[in-house]
Amino acid sequence: MLSHVASKTMMAGMLSPLFVIWFLAGLGGAVGEIGDGTTEPGTVNVGALFTFNSTIGRAAMVGIELAIEDVNADSTILAGTRLNVIAQDTNCSGFVGTIEALQLMEKKVVAVVGPQSSGIGHVISHVVTELHVPLLSFAATDPTLSPLEHPYFIRTTHSDHFQMNAIADLVEHFGWREVTAIFVDDDYGRGGVIALGDALAEKRSRISYKAGFPPNAGPTAISDLLVRVNLMESRVFVVHVNPDTGMNVFSLAKNMGMMATGYVWIATDWLASTLDSVVQPDPSAMSLLQGAIVLRHHTPDSAPKRRFTARWNAMLRAGNASSGLNSYGLYAYDSLWAVARAIDRFLSAGNTINFSADPRLHEANGSTLHLSTLRIFDGGESLLRQLLLTNFTGLTGQIEFDSERNLIGPSYDILNIGGGPRLIGYWSNYSGLSVTAPEILHRQPPNGSTTRQQQLFGVVWPGETTAQPRGWVFPNDGKPLRIGVPNRASFREFVTNNSNSDDLGGFCIDVFNAAIKLLPYPVPCSFVLIGDGSKNPNYDEIVNMVARNELDAAVGDIAIVRNRIKIVDFTQPYTESGLVIVTRVRGSSSSAWAFLRPFTLEMWCATGAFFLLVGAAVWILEHRENPEFRGTPKQQIATMFW
């Protein structure tokens, strides 16, 4: 049984015919009460919070409807008890979502499925924690939504922590070191970018520029943002935005020429959800995304999944669904099944569904909020334990939680957009990058070799080229390198100042210019003369200027000495002298006693004492039996010395 409470802004045309049938059925089946807050065992209320008219919400709606139909038709689950889902529209608003959540709690729900928004999830988690109602979110992927802070929050999809590790492995695989993050500036976007920065740091890479825009930004704001991004050095863009507005980023980037050769675009799973939700693929939309790399939640192929897909397609043909099947529709379906199985175990253990008043909630004078109608679910902690013990195979794979309440086995498909999405590999936290499905690799023993784990099929990059982009360019607003040059008064063969800093010559300058020409890319630089030319400048000060970042480098006859190599790096010497050691010159003298110089007087005395000690030891051991060690004391002393 499914009943829905839509917001006033919801248009009736948004509801599918199947949705309307269940909506009316829900209105007809009122929930009875026994005593003060005891729900009849014949019906159990479960809440659902998400935005009905959204890319994720439209798929989640169908997934929840099909899950309720299957649960209530299965006699082995909740025998004699029907599941009634009360769905409320959060309308993509944190404020509206909070109000809808409070209204939902008035209906004595034992669990809530949703929300899809990480921002709303942060707010609602406080409500369900106070009322002891477990919250299962199938789409809130912000890694900062932690069970340590929100003990009644359970994520039934994979956290963006794993997705960002997959992107970091991609960046490492292609040899890039810097990326630009384009993200929506809300809890979902900021949490994902923070996780991306941590994942890249482990690969010795980094986010060179964070480009965030407001959740409701228009084309002008996004265009201004892309202009700033295009002035930066990095050409590897990671796009982490909402599915409903994300296509605007690629459309504007295409118009600005940023989908051409040399650019790299990596999109998180929002783009795959958008493409999968489209019933009839649009070739013009595919042209906007040509060359992009996209991540999508990996769901193993199975017979139940194929049957579910066939049912979904039949609903599309009958006009009972307005969205194609994406991964969030599958996660919503499995979330309802997880709740149903947990409630079944909860009731089978002899628990009852009771609600009690919270003494901290009372009506203020003149208040119309009706806070006193909110009830604490007495069995919430027991139901939470049953949910954490969930272990079954769903449409998305194995539904089981680890010690940190994350779904086990996070994995992603890696797609390359051409005429359509093309699978080029997989990523999982077990095997890394691979062209073999994670469930197959998981059945094999771990392989220490990185050859298979880091392999991907060929990528067609933006501009329809197979040549891997370098990933960076010199920024249009970049500053030239500041090269310090000593303006000497002598030995002008090394550095010659003809007229000004733009017209320098000499051996050192010629070597530097030749090295610059060998680079495969232009390096703009400007020479800065140090000194007035009437006397030689202080070379230690030039080195210190480089160390203080007043200069980017220095060129000249600068000697490599010990105190300088502690603060700056030197190139290898390019003159014939090479590396030399300078030491003080001492006068040499020779005499007959020169052999005594290797040892000091103390050393010679110690050596003589050891001679005497050894001789005495030999005499003590030999004089009793060896006749050569006998005789007068003079003879024995002589023998001992000998």
Protein Blocks (a to p, Z undefined) as FASTA:
>chain_A
ZZddddfklcfklpcfklmmmmmmmmmmccddehjhiacfkbccddddddfbafklmmmm
mmmmmmmmmmmmpmkgoghiacddddddeklpaklmmmmmmmmmmnopabdcddfbfklm
mmmmmmmmmnopacddfkbmbfklcfklmmmbccfbdcfklmmmmmmmmmmmnopabdcd
dddddfklmmmmmmmmmmmmmnopacfbdcdddfklcfklmmmmmmmmmmpmblcdcddd
dfklmmmmmmmmmmnopacghiacdddfklmmmmmmpmbacfklmmmmgoiacddddddd
dfklmmmmmmmmmmmmnopacbdcdfklmmmmmmmmmmmmmmmmmmmnopacdddddfkb
ccdehiaklmmlpccdfklmmmmmmmmmgccddfkbcadddfkopaehiacdddddffbc
cdfbdcdfklopafbdfklmmmpccdfbfklmmgccddddehiiabdcehiacdfkbccd
dddddddfbhkllpccfkbmmlcgdjklmmmmmmmmmpcbdcddddddedjhlaccdfkl
mmmmmmnopafbdcdjddcdfklmmmbccdddfbfnlpadddddddddddfklmmmmpcf
klmmmmmmmmmmmmmmmmmmmmmmmmklgccfklmmmmmmZZ
